[in-house]
């Protein structure tokens, strides 16, 4: 892989971490310093917009807000790649609590095989010091992730004022 070649400056690397291809998909942490990072964002806008709509959060959060968090270093952007095409986007933020710090999925949209992706992401962030993963969302996520050791810890209830 080109990004692993010696002598390539960080800003020139398109991705700062890449998983091996599994079931046709690879998962890549996007380098916010890469000159063409806005092309990756453009490829992800619709995935993030649809994620916010499905989660019922489009009234509270716009894709631009989440991408700005990524560009300013407050979150990470991962893309799911099939061949040469981006087929999914995942935005990961910091979940900082007084006793422990972990990661939180801020938006997930597109094509993923979670059973192969999540162990790689968990390992990556564990090595970065994260102690837990939070995945807010709809009830379907409980079924999807329950078999991988995730459990429901809270429920969010909302009322418009």
Secondary structure, 3 states (H helix, E strand, C coil): CHHHCCCCCHHHCCEEEECCCECCEEEEEECCCCCCHHHHHHHHHHHHHHHHHHCCCCCCCCHHHHHHHHHCCCEEEEEEEECCEEEEEEEEEEEECCCCEEEEEEEEEECCCHHHHHHHHHHHHHHCCCCCEEECCCCHHHHHHHCCCCCCCCCCCCCCC
